[in-house]
Amino acid sequence: MIPKECQSINQKILDLKAEKRDLQSDLIGLTGAGKWTLLQHIAVIQGKITTLNNQLNSCIVQHGGKIPLSATLSATFSLRTSFKDALGPFTGSETLPVLFDASRTIMQVTNFPPFITPPFHTPVGNNVTTVKMIGGGFASFDSSNGTMSLPIQLYLDQSINIPFYTEDSTITFNLTTGSVTSPIGNLSGSPLDAQGNIRLVGASTFVDGILDKSFGTLEIIGAISPHP
């Protein structure tokens, strides 16, 4: 919600964006000096839009509104499985960039770097698992009590390749600040507190690959800064 005091700035931004779109459409089929001149004009307009966006954000904050918040989640994680040759825990730490919307009801994990497990023994040799996020990453958040729900789908890429066999697996967690139960252990999360500390937990079942139908749990303990 843009305060009325800031509406005029927002309208200028909308007008400039419309002008920019028109000029971009004029680029089609244009070559030579004419194209270069038009590109320079578009760049000038984009500079004005950037300046006005900064003014708009300052105006919104000045008049009691909120703008999207870029933050970081500095966390340690622990992944366990029920698969006898890869029980874990597989642990690590990461600083993840996150973005809260202006209403502080949605948090997006904007980058989730793959993490790699230490080598572990299997009946067909040592294996390393590379874990990547392939889905989810958008959390619902209640700023009044710090509770959060974060669906996340992970892809586990095994370094061992067996001909005519699918080794890799996926697992989808609905990470929560509440509690989860599973055959390999129960976990309790913690809502975001005044210092930014949070604990997210999840339990689910692997699909496909060597881990197919095995159980998995994920625990993320960290701190979000700045506090949303």
C-alpha positions, -999 to +999 in steps of 0.1 A: +000+000+000+015+033-011+007+063+012-012+091-005+018+114+000+039+092-023+013+086-050+026+113-073+061+098-073+046+064-081+026+079-110+058+094-125+074+059-124+044+044-141+045+071-168+082+066-174+078+028-176+050+032-202+073+055-222+101+030-219+079+002-232+069+023-262+105+031-271+115-006-267+088-015-292+102+011-316+136-007-315+122-036-336+138-035-370+158-004-362+195-004-371+225+020-372+226+054-356+189+055-351+190+024-329+219+037-309+202+071-303+170+053-291+190+030-268+206+060-252+172+076-246+160+043-230+190+043-207+183+079-196+147+069-188+158+039-169+181+061-148+152+084-140+131+053-130+159+041-106+162+075-090+124+078-085+122+042-071+147+052-044+126+084-037+095+063-035+109+038-011+122+067+012+088+083+010+069+051+019+091+046+049+089+082+060+051+080+060+048+048+080+047+023+052+069-007+045+089-018+015+103-052+006+131-062+030+163-080+018+178-101+046+201-131+052+194-164+069+226-176+085+220-212+093+233-246+100+214-276+087+212-313+095+198-339+070+191-375+082+178-405+063+165-440+073+187-456+045+211-479+063+242-468+042+235-431+045+219-424+079+237-391+085+235-367+099+248-347+070+255-313+083+268-279+070+263-242+072+252-215+048+242-179+046+211-177+024+198-144+009+161-140+016+135-114+006+104-104+026+075-087+008+063-053+019+035-069+040+060-092+057+037-122+050+059-139+023+096-148+025+115-159-006+148-178-005+164-160-035+195-183-037+201-218-023+237-229-032+241-267-036+257-284-006+279-315-009+280-343+017+313-358+028+321-392+011+303-421+027+306-459+021+280-479+001+281-515-010+293-503-045+319-479-032+322-444-017+296-419-027+291-381-025+257-365-026+251-331-041+219-315-027+201-289-048+169-269-043+146-275-074+113-262-061+095-242-034+115-216-015+085-193-008+075-192+028+044-180+045+052-159+075+032-144+104+051-115+119+027-113+149+040-146+163+071-155+142+057-187+128+068-198+093+060-225+068+085-231+040+079-258+013+111-268-004+119-296-029+154-310-029+172-331-056+199-354-044+225-362-070+246-392-062+282-394-075+279-432-081+264-440-115+250-475-120+241-485-156+204-488-163+195-477-127+183-443-114+204-434-084+192-399-078+162-389-056+140-360-047+123-351-014+098-324-006+098-309+029+072-286+043+096-269+068+078-255+098+085-237+130+061-262+146+067-299+152+071-329+129+071-367+135+088-394+116+100-430+121+136-417+125+128-391+151+106-362+161+117-326+157+105-294+172+109-260+155+109-225+170+093-194+157+113-163+149+121-145+181+130-109+189+167-116+182+160-131+148+166-167+158+145-194+141+144-232+138+127-249+109+121-287+108+106-311+083+100-348+077+091-365+044+098-395+022+123-398-007+111-405-042+131-425-068+167-436-068+186-454-041+168-436-014+133-443-028+107-448+000+133-441+027+124-414+053+142-381+057+143-353+082+158-318+078+166-293+105+177-257+099+188-236+128+197-200+121+192-163+125+175-138+101+191-103+099+178-077+097+147-087+117+116-085+095 
